[in-house]
Amino acid sequence: MQAFRSRDFRLLWAGQTVSLVGDGAFLIALGWKTTQVTGRASSLAILLMLHGLALLTTLLLGGALADRYSRRLLMIASDLTRCATIGALAIADASGHLGYPLMLALAFVFGLADGFFYPAFGGIVPLVVESHELASANTLIGISRQGSFVVGPALAGSIYGLAGSPAVFGFDSATFVVSAALLALARPRAFTRESTEGTWRSILDGARYVASVPWLWIGIGVTSVVLMVAMAPFQALMPKFVEEHFHRGVGAYGTLFALQSLGMAIGTVLFGQLQPQSRRIVQIFGFLALNDLFVIAMALSSSFVAGAVFMTVRGVFIGYAISIWGTLLMKQVPESKLARVTSLDFFGSTGLVPLGYALTAGLSQALTPDTILLVGFSLAAFLWASPLVVPKVRLAA
């Protein structure tokens, strides 16, 4: 792959790969541990809602800072903060002092640190590779991200079974140290900073740019609603869904997410091979609409094997679509605005997710996970397809 010619990209990629393996393991352990601690399907939804609110609190500020200061140093600071937070979670769990209130508090702190990391990461990639290597870089990042979420859940199932959740949390904490150390060795090139005065004025300048690009602001708006009605219930209810629908345990739960990530890695590789140059917006929204049909099929099927296949195919569509989206952002958005646009993309897309978790927590008291997932993903499939009726969006790229 072309992007691997860059030493700085190799360092960035290696650090993120290690960190993402830890995250993949952590999310599985956290979901199962939360459900064990409280015994309620709503508990994970509330925890994820708090994390989402914290992320939104710092996300726009993180984007503004990353367009004015060192993106590398912001990422290192975020990594070290998250290391300390997950380390505290591991210690509390190992000592028998981990209760639900502490889990909520640590999730909030973790979310605050996340808000500084994501815009800086979105803005640093074009600073470590050449423009013609961006598609290659995004393909490799996608393979790393999705491959890590194949390995991570598999590790979580093994480590959790052998040593318990504290070992999984401790492992994830250590991966942030590795990521920070490799980032410290990288030397991304400088970029021209705009002379915008003030943080809020800088954020508003980025928002004006987003508002001027129809495919961008419409895509962010649709994503926001879809993540609220489909993704939030999916993340929060999957432990209960696997337990009640397929009558299986944490290993099966991890397997489904691992296979989805495997599919996403395959979709990312397909993008890297094809690198489409036309009808890219149609492909993004069309494939995202198709992915939801496979979640519906899984919710209607009583076979775990069939559900695993559906999750894998779903991942292929998602991986391909988000690779196109990420590459379009990096190629079409000016470098001086990229971190802010990334933060606005993330902020707008996830802005309603905390509400989605809150609604899921309430609905789960009256409805089964199957019902919530069926309704949510049916609506999501329709929403993904809706931007394609707008000519300025459909014909944009």
Steps between C-alpha positions, in 0.01 A plus 500: 500500500632844402439667836742263675786677323463775759681433829265732688193324363645165604542630856149646505350184355684264735404697810136516399490131413624401846263746670203385295561135588476607863182696429341203326566283804395774740158562343404135521618471861330827596167400346496163671631631833244780515214258440642265767540776759145632468301222333308759299496549123469877552829531692733482202282748312531753785877450523545548126273806513728665759807419293332652194405818685856541626636446148270768362611739776860515377470400133460843342764649729732214400444578132577870546814427701621242248481759220704748708751289692687169472265217408762249607530644853121508541484131409777412746328690782172324424669158491663551841174623655312200368778269624457637853120475483487138386783416741284630786213286374722191500629566853151558639373183333791287624463628856126430508405868525351542154141615525270646239540865616879479462458345155281794400753754627792337320297472178441875517871579545588263216253678274653841578842371389351342185372841392854633463634191323266444205529844332878496538522153347274599211725798431840335538473236227553744206806631687680165493423387141487665159164593346509217245557254787186595698286219358775253590531651849125480561494142378779403739335688788173325424668160490672579830178621661285212387769236536559618856133455574530143380801427718384711797166326564665160455762598759229632729320167498821311580644742759162552668454126535852439634572806715179701519408853399784676695756337270316624190480853638868494596596383153307786339663753733848382396420536129453875542857526629625326186300735279631810680861376482483441124333837443785665693741367236298631203575832329197604291558794268377847589187644339386857437278616783225753440518829689157455656468679833342312787393142547129553440559710191721220370224245565242721324732536201514121474121479532457748213717281281294188584176689427633593155542134393157330456618137500693568818235668716214282375710188558586611853135575576376162375778319685401673822145368486606153384749461784231604747233255382722206399861512617428601860250215558733260317796575726300512820278196447730249331607327827134439590409419139767228477402361839123495440474452123784253436532370859877546496768669708784752480694291245213517250455870570866562421484277193220701339691825538822337382328373184343839433848653524639229272237595244592867539865415439400316181295802390794730568731280291245505217501879513879504488499277193221679314556861617178623332515843336134539399157459662673487837216669690250251352722215617536645851131536573389200295733260679419646841130439429573140399697427818193559716305231319744240630443604863128460437568153360705411808225614734248284311723192493517246783831358373820636651699381197271690265524805727878480484490493119264799492731697729799425276323613182372808680857590585610484135249768401590724795875469448478591133268797559692662785829462311356709217368760746830535686703532180264764359542708816879487490517577127238775476527687832787753531773385743455809714134410563524120506513446878205734554297338221587158645382613842180647355443179304545297818300746714209520257496128429508397866311796647177306545664176612470580875128555443492166319654328802250672731207391280642147485525487879133597527369282217689195623277496806194435283625347173729210412840567340376326183211744459713809564763389250246413231325836519820701529680340207193507275483875552877532453496328159242750376696797640829394338334489158324837536794733410520338156179676392686835527686565169768722662587211728462210255713663231759666730785251468 
